Amino acid sequence: MIIKKFQGKSEEEATNLAWQELGKNAVVMNVKEIRPKGMMKAFKRSLFEVTAALEEETEGINPKAMMSPIHMKESNTINMVANENIHVPMPVREETVPDRTSGLEEKIESLQSLLEKKLAPEEILRAPEEGMREDRQERDNTSESFRFLKLLYGTLLENEVNEKYVNQIMDEVEKVMRSGSSVDFILSNVYQKMILKLGQPKTIDLSGKKPKVIFFIGPTGVGKTTTLAKIASRLRVSQGKKVALMTADTYRIAAAEQLRTYANILDTSLTIVYSAEELNEAVGRVADYDVVLVDTAGFSHRNQEQRNEVKNLVDNLDESYEKEVYLVLSVTTKYRDLLEIADVYRENFDFRMIFTKLDETSCCGNVYNMKMYTGADLSYTTNGQNVPDDLEVFDTQKMVKLLLGGK
């Protein structure tokens, strides 16, 4: 993984410099405003510093070897996550994660055996006194790292990150541990890896042909209609776009009435469609609009008939229109159910994910789990019922800090 910092007169300029050097696959890890200092600060402009990272394809590379000499010398680069005010909670009691740390114990035992071989008693006796002090210091640092790893493992599990994915993180951390890295560097490495795995959010892009048709799909009760209204309000009010609303949810009368209320507030049209043919006709009538937002019927992932109706609606949209599909999921849904839902929808749709009800839980591990399981892009999150306020573009840094025990 390559990590570099870039400075510019604006955040956009610094980000473009990062993309020019590292490519468009580079992920922005952090953005910091550098204010001028000294007597002449009133006459100087602030600079913006962007920290960007690029995951290299080659596995097993020592992270230190990928840093430039400047990064190796500057401790503030290595400790950049420690400066992010991430709060690490008190150690988890053994009984709070019963029988779930066995994988970590095996990793620790493996690393301890390597350490014992490296610091065999007969070798220590032959070493000079100064070397013995260095060995003791290294052993103390490694012991601290082991304790921190166990704490980190428990924290991720408590935040309901699936054990499979926690073990994957631990496997990658183990490579860093072998180099005798500090706790700060381990935390920084985990933070960076998780950000890269979650990726940058992909939101609605209206730069193409008009009108773009956006479908909102998902199970019942996750908040599709309210989420659609929040996005419609943001596009209509904040961005000044011409937005048309349509609903194919003819199973719930209240859904159409709820959407009609939002349409009246936004001073835009609402059309109820019963088939793919009616949808194409309705979209044709608003051909001069920027975007059409389509609410679909929520259904159980075990209901084959309703699933086919939604699939037919999406698949039979006229090919002359650009379309995007957003799967709306609740972060409070049980992980096992989310896996079944994802399997069903992946068979039928190429989607991005929206997570709702973040305000109703203190554990957001399902967001990370579903990203790892589906590979689908994350887009928006919602944290309340207020329209349009309780909607955010997915914040990768914020999510990783929460999963690592921050606030």
C-alpha positions as CSV (number, residue, x, y, z in Angstrom):
1,M,0.0,0.0,0.0
2,I,1.4,3.4,-1.1
3,I,0.6,6.4,1.2
4,K,1.4,10.0,0.2
5,K,0.5,13.5,1.1
6,F,-0.3,16.3,-1.4
7,Q,-0.8,20.0,-0.8
8,G,-2.8,22.5,-2.8
9,K,-4.6,25.8,-2.5
10,S,-7.9,23.9,-2.3
11,E,-9.0,20.4,-1.3
12,E,-9.9,19.8,-5.0
13,E,-6.5,20.9,-6.2
14,A,-4.7,18.6,-3.7
15,T,-7.0,15.7,-4.5
16,N,-6.3,16.1,-8.3
17,L,-2.6,16.1,-7.6
18,A,-3.0,12.8,-5.7
19,W,-5.0,11.3,-8.6
20,Q,-2.5,12.5,-11.2
21,E,0.4,10.7,-9.4
22,L,-1.4,7.7,-8.0
23,G,-4.2,7.3,-10.4
24,K,-8.0,7.4,-10.1
25,N,-8.0,4.2,-7.9
26,A,-6.3,6.1,-5.1
27,V,-8.4,6.6,-2.0
28,V,-8.5,9.9,0.0
29,M,-7.7,8.9,3.6
30,N,-7.7,12.3,5.2
31,V,-8.1,16.0,4.4
32,K,-6.5,18.7,6.6
33,E,-6.5,22.5,6.4
34,I,-3.1,23.9,7.2
35,R,-3.5,27.5,8.5
36,P,-0.6,30.0,8.1
37,K,1.4,30.9,11.2
38,G,3.7,33.7,12.2
39,M,3.4,37.5,12.0
40,M,2.5,37.5,8.3
41,K,-0.3,34.9,8.7
42,A,-3.0,37.5,7.9
43,F,-1.5,37.9,4.4
44,K,-1.2,34.2,3.7
45,R,-3.8,31.7,2.5
46,S,-4.5,28.4,4.0
47,L,-3.3,25.2,2.3
48,F,-5.1,21.9,2.1
49,E,-3.3,18.7,2.7
50,V,-4.7,15.4,1.3
51,T,-3.5,12.0,2.4
52,A,-4.1,9.5,-0.3
53,A,-3.4,5.7,-0.5
54,L,-3.2,3.2,-3.2
55,E,-3.5,-0.5,-2.7
56,E,-0.8,-2.4,-4.6
57,E,-1.6,-5.8,-6.1
58,T,1.5,-7.5,-4.8
59,E,0.8,-9.3,-1.5
60,G,3.1,-9.6,1.4
61,I,5.0,-6.3,0.9
62,N,6.4,-4.8,4.1
63,P,4.4,-1.5,4.6
64,K,7.5,0.3,5.7
65,A,9.2,-0.6,2.4
66,M,6.5,1.1,0.5
67,M,7.0,4.5,2.3
68,S,9.4,7.0,1.0
69,P,12.4,8.0,3.2
70,I,10.6,11.2,4.2
71,H,7.6,9.2,5.5
72,M,10.0,6.9,7.4
73,K,11.6,9.8,9.2
74,E,8.5,11.8,10.0
75,S,6.7,10.3,13.0
76,N,3.6,12.3,12.3
77,T,3.1,10.3,9.1
78,I,3.2,7.0,10.9
79,N,1.0,8.2,13.7
80,M,-1.5,10.0,11.6
81,V,-4.4,7.9,12.8
82,A,-3.4,8.4,16.4
83,N,-4.0,12.1,15.7
84,E,-7.5,11.4,14.5
85,N,-8.8,11.3,18.1
86,I,-9.9,7.6,17.8
87,H,-10.9,6.5,21.3
88,V,-9.8,3.0,22.2
89,P,-12.1,1.5,24.8
90,M,-11.0,-0.4,27.9
91,P,-10.0,-4.0,27.4
92,V,-13.0,-6.3,26.8
93,R,-13.6,-8.8,29.6
94,E,-13.1,-12.4,28.5
95,E,-16.7,-13.3,29.3
96,T,-18.0,-10.6,26.9
97,V,-16.6,-12.5,23.9
98,P,-16.7,-16.2,25.0
99,D,-14.9,-18.7,22.8
100,R,-14.5,-16.1,20.0
101,T,-10.8,-15.2,20.5
102,S,-9.4,-18.6,19.8
103,G,-8.3,-17.5,16.3
104,L,-6.4,-14.6,17.8
105,E,-4.8,-16.8,20.5
106,E,-3.5,-19.1,17.8
107,K,-2.0,-16.1,15.9
108,I,-0.5,-14.7,19.1
109,E,1.0,-18.1,19.9
110,S,2.5,-18.3,16.4
111,L,4.0,-14.9,16.8
112,Q,5.3,-15.6,20.3
113,S,7.1,-18.8,19.0
114,L,8.8,-16.6,16.4
115,L,9.8,-14.2,19.1
116,E,11.2,-17.0,21.3
117,K,13.3,-18.3,18.5
118,K,14.6,-14.8,17.8
119,L,15.4,-14.3,21.5
120,A,16.6,-17.8,22.5
121,P,18.2,-17.8,26.0
122,E,21.6,-19.0,24.8
123,E,21.7,-16.2,22.2
124,I,20.9,-13.6,24.8
125,L,23.7,-14.9,27.0
126,R,26.2,-14.5,24.2
127,A,25.0,-10.9,23.4
128,P,26.6,-7.8,24.8
129,E,24.8,-5.9,27.6
130,E,23.6,-3.2,25.3
131,G,22.2,-5.8,22.9
132,M,20.3,-7.4,25.9
133,R,18.7,-4.1,26.7
134,E,17.6,-3.6,23.1
135,D,16.2,-7.2,23.1
136,R,14.2,-6.6,26.3
137,Q,12.8,-3.3,24.9
138,E,11.8,-5.1,21.7
139,R,10.2,-7.9,23.7
140,D,8.3,-5.3,25.8
141,N,7.1,-3.5,22.7
142,T,6.0,-6.8,21.1
143,S,4.1,-7.8,24.3
144,E,2.3,-4.4,24.2
145,S,1.4,-5.0,20.6
146,F,-0.1,-8.5,21.4
147,R,-2.3,-7.0,24.1
148,F,-3.4,-4.3,21.7
149,L,-4.2,-6.8,19.0
150,K,-6.4,-8.7,21.5
151,L,-8.2,-5.5,22.4
152,L,-8.7,-4.6,18.8
153,Y,-10.0,-8.0,18.0
154,G,-12.6,-7.8,20.8
155,T,-13.6,-4.2,19.8
156,L,-14.4,-5.2,16.2
157,L,-16.4,-8.2,17.3
158,E,-18.3,-6.1,19.8
159,N,-19.2,-3.8,16.9
160,E,-20.6,-6.9,15.1
161,V,-18.0,-7.1,12.4
162,N,-18.2,-10.7,11.3
163,E,-15.4,-12.9,12.7
164,K,-14.4,-14.0,9.2
165,Y,-13.5,-10.4,8.3
166,V,-11.9,-9.7,11.6
167,N,-9.6,-12.6,11.1
168,Q,-8.7,-11.3,7.6
169,I,-7.7,-8.0,9.2
170,M,-5.7,-9.8,11.8
171,D,-3.9,-11.8,9.1
172,E,-2.8,-8.6,7.4
173,V,-1.8,-7.0,10.8
174,E,0.4,-10.1,11.5
175,K,2.6,-9.1,8.6
176,V,3.2,-5.7,10.2
177,M,3.8,-7.3,13.6
178,R,6.7,-9.3,12.3
179,S,8.6,-6.1,11.7
180,G,8.3,-5.1,15.3
181,S,6.0,-2.1,14.6
182,S,4.6,0.1,17.3
183,V,0.9,0.1,18.4
184,D,0.4,3.4,16.7
185,F,1.6,2.0,13.4
186,I,-0.6,-1.1,13.8
187,L,-3.7,1.1,14.4
188,S,-2.8,3.2,11.5
189,N,-2.4,0.2,9.2
190,V,-5.7,-1.3,10.3
191,Y,-7.4,2.1,9.8
192,Q,-6.0,2.5,6.3
193,K,-6.8,-1.1,5.2
194,M,-10.4,-0.8,6.4
195,I,-10.9,2.5,4.5
196,L,-9.5,1.0,1.3
197,K,-11.8,-2.1,1.7
198,L,-14.9,0.1,2.2
199,G,-13.9,2.3,-0.8
200,Q,-15.1,5.7,-1.9
201,P,-18.9,6.3,-2.0
202,K,-20.6,6.2,-5.4
203,T,-23.7,8.5,-5.4
204,I,-26.2,9.5,-8.1
205,D,-24.4,11.1,-11.1
206,L,-26.5,13.2,-13.4
207,S,-23.8,14.1,-15.8
208,G,-25.0,11.7,-18.5
209,K,-28.0,11.6,-20.8
210,K,-31.4,12.9,-19.5
211,P,-33.4,11.7,-17.8
212,K,-31.5,9.2,-15.7
213,V,-33.8,6.6,-14.1
214,I,-33.0,5.6,-10.5
215,F,-34.7,2.5,-9.0
216,F,-34.9,2.0,-5.2
217,I,-35.3,-1.7,-4.3
218,G,-35.2,-3.6,-1.1
219,P,-37.2,-5.6,1.5
220,T,-40.2,-4.2,3.3
221,G,-39.8,-1.8,6.3
222,V,-36.3,-0.5,5.5
223,G,-37.4,3.0,4.6
224,K,-37.2,3.0,0.8
225,T,-39.9,5.6,0.3
226,T,-38.5,8.0,3.0
227,T,-35.0,7.6,1.6
228,L,-36.2,8.4,-1.9
229,A,-37.9,11.5,-0.7
230,K,-34.7,12.7,1.1
231,I,-32.7,12.2,-2.1
232,A,-35.4,13.9,-4.2
233,S,-35.4,16.9,-1.9
234,R,-31.6,17.2,-2.0
235,L,-31.6,17.0,-5.8
236,R,-34.5,19.4,-6.2
237,V,-33.8,22.0,-3.5
238,S,-30.0,21.9,-3.1
239,Q,-28.9,21.1,-6.6
240,G,-31.8,22.7,-8.6
241,K,-32.5,19.5,-10.6
242,K,-35.8,18.7,-12.3
243,V,-37.0,15.6,-10.5
244,A,-39.9,13.3,-11.3
245,L,-41.3,10.8,-8.8
246,M,-42.8,7.5,-9.7
247,T,-44.0,4.5,-7.7
248,A,-44.6,0.9,-8.6
249,D,-45.5,0.0,-5.1
250,T,-49.2,-0.8,-5.6
251,Y,-49.3,-3.2,-2.7
252,R,-49.3,-0.5,0.0
253,I,-51.8,2.4,-0.6
254,A,-50.1,4.4,2.1
255,A,-46.8,4.3,0.1
256,A,-48.3,6.2,-2.9
257,E,-50.0,8.7,-0.6
258,Q,-46.8,9.3,1.3
259,L,-44.9,9.9,-1.9
260,R,-47.7,12.2,-3.2
261,T,-47.3,14.4,-0.1
262,Y,-43.6,14.7,-0.8
263,A,-44.2,15.4,-4.5
264,N,-46.6,18.3,-3.6
265,I,-44.1,19.8,-1.2
266,L,-41.3,19.6,-3.8
267,D,-43.7,20.9,-6.5
268,T,-43.1,18.0,-8.8
269,S,-45.1,15.2,-10.4
270,L,-45.9,11.8,-9.1
271,T,-47.0,8.9,-11.4
272,I,-48.2,5.5,-10.3
273,V,-47.1,2.7,-12.7
274,Y,-48.4,-0.9,-12.9
275,S,-46.1,-2.4,-15.5
276,A,-42.8,-1.9,-17.4
277,E,-44.8,-0.6,-20.4
278,E,-46.5,2.1,-18.3
279,L,-43.1,3.0,-16.8
280,N,-41.6,3.7,-20.3
281,E,-44.6,5.8,-21.3
282,A,-44.3,7.8,-18.0
283,V,-40.6,8.4,-18.4
284,G,-41.2,9.5,-22.0
285,R,-43.6,12.2,-20.7
286,V,-40.8,13.7,-18.6
287,A,-38.0,13.4,-21.1
288,D,-36.8,17.0,-20.4
289,Y,-36.3,16.2,-16.6
290,D,-32.9,15.5,-15.1
291,V,-33.8,12.4,-13.1
292,V,-36.7,10.0,-12.5
293,L,-36.8,8.4,-9.0
294,V,-38.8,5.1,-9.0
295,D,-40.0,3.6,-5.7
296,T,-40.6,-0.2,-6.0
297,A,-42.6,-2.6,-3.9
298,G,-40.8,-4.0,-0.9
299,F,-41.0,-7.8,-0.7
300,S,-39.7,-10.7,1.2
301,H,-36.7,-12.2,-0.4
302,R,-38.5,-15.5,-0.3
303,N,-41.4,-14.1,-2.4
304,Q,-40.6,-15.2,-6.0
305,E,-43.6,-13.6,-7.6
306,Q,-43.0,-10.1,-6.3
307,R,-39.3,-10.4,-7.0
308,N,-40.0,-11.2,-10.6
309,E,-42.3,-8.2,-10.9
310,V,-39.6,-5.8,-9.7
311,K,-37.0,-7.5,-11.9
312,N,-39.3,-7.2,-14.9
313,L,-39.8,-3.5,-14.2
314,V,-36.1,-2.8,-14.0
315,D,-35.0,-5.0,-16.9
316,N,-37.6,-3.7,-19.4
317,L,-36.8,-0.1,-19.1
318,D,-36.1,1.2,-22.6
319,E,-32.4,0.9,-23.3
320,S,-32.3,4.5,-24.5
321,Y,-32.5,5.6,-20.8
322,E,-29.6,5.4,-18.4
323,K,-30.5,3.7,-15.1
324,E,-29.0,3.0,-11.7
325,V,-30.3,0.6,-9.0
326,Y,-29.9,1.2,-5.2
327,L,-30.5,-1.6,-2.7
328,V,-31.9,-0.1,0.5
329,L,-31.0,-2.0,3.6
330,S,-31.5,-1.5,7.3
331,V,-28.3,-1.7,9.5
332,T,-30.5,-3.2,12.2
333,T,-31.4,-6.3,10.2
334,K,-29.9,-9.5,11.4
335,Y,-26.7,-10.4,9.6
336,R,-28.0,-13.9,8.5
337,D,-31.0,-12.3,7.0
338,L,-28.9,-9.7,5.2
339,L,-26.9,-12.5,3.6
340,E,-30.0,-14.1,2.3
341,I,-31.4,-10.8,1.0
342,A,-28.1,-10.0,-0.7
343,D,-28.0,-13.4,-2.4
344,V,-31.4,-12.9,-3.9
345,Y,-30.9,-9.4,-5.1
346,R,-27.4,-10.2,-6.5
347,E,-29.0,-12.8,-8.8
348,N,-31.2,-10.2,-10.3
349,F,-29.7,-6.7,-10.0
350,D,-26.4,-4.8,-10.3
351,F,-26.8,-2.4,-7.4
352,R,-25.2,0.1,-5.0
353,M,-26.1,0.0,-1.3
354,I,-27.9,2.5,0.9
355,F,-28.0,1.8,4.7
356,T,-30.8,3.2,6.8
357,K,-31.6,3.5,10.6
358,L,-28.0,4.2,11.7
359,D,-29.6,6.1,14.6
360,E,-31.3,3.0,15.9
361,T,-28.2,1.0,16.7
362,S,-24.7,1.4,18.3
363,C,-23.2,-1.3,16.2
364,C,-22.6,-0.7,12.5
365,G,-20.6,-3.9,11.7
366,N,-23.2,-5.0,9.2
367,V,-22.2,-2.1,6.9
368,Y,-18.6,-3.5,6.7
369,N,-19.9,-7.1,6.5
370,M,-22.1,-6.4,3.5
371,K,-19.5,-4.5,1.7
372,M,-17.1,-7.4,2.1
373,Y,-19.7,-9.9,1.1
374,T,-21.3,-8.3,-1.9
375,G,-18.5,-6.0,-3.2
376,A,-21.2,-3.5,-4.1
377,D,-20.4,0.2,-3.8
378,L,-21.7,2.1,-0.8
379,S,-23.6,5.4,-1.5
380,Y,-25.8,7.0,1.2
381,T,-26.7,6.5,4.9
382,T,-29.8,7.7,6.8
383,N,-30.0,8.4,10.5
384,G,-33.6,9.5,11.2
385,Q,-37.0,10.3,9.7
386,N,-36.5,14.0,9.0
387,V,-36.7,14.9,5.3
388,P,-34.2,15.9,3.9
389,D,-31.9,16.4,6.9
390,D,-31.2,12.9,8.0
391,L,-29.4,11.8,4.9
392,E,-25.6,11.7,4.3
393,V,-23.2,10.6,1.6
394,F,-21.5,7.5,3.1
395,D,-18.6,8.7,5.2
396,T,-15.8,6.1,5.0
397,Q,-13.5,7.7,7.6
398,K,-16.4,8.2,10.1
399,M,-17.5,4.6,9.7
400,V,-14.1,3.1,10.3
401,K,-13.5,5.2,13.4
402,L,-16.8,3.9,14.8
403,L,-15.9,0.3,14.1
404,L,-12.5,0.9,15.8
405,G,-14.2,2.2,19.0
406,G,-14.2,5.9,18.1
407,K,-17.1,8.4,18.2
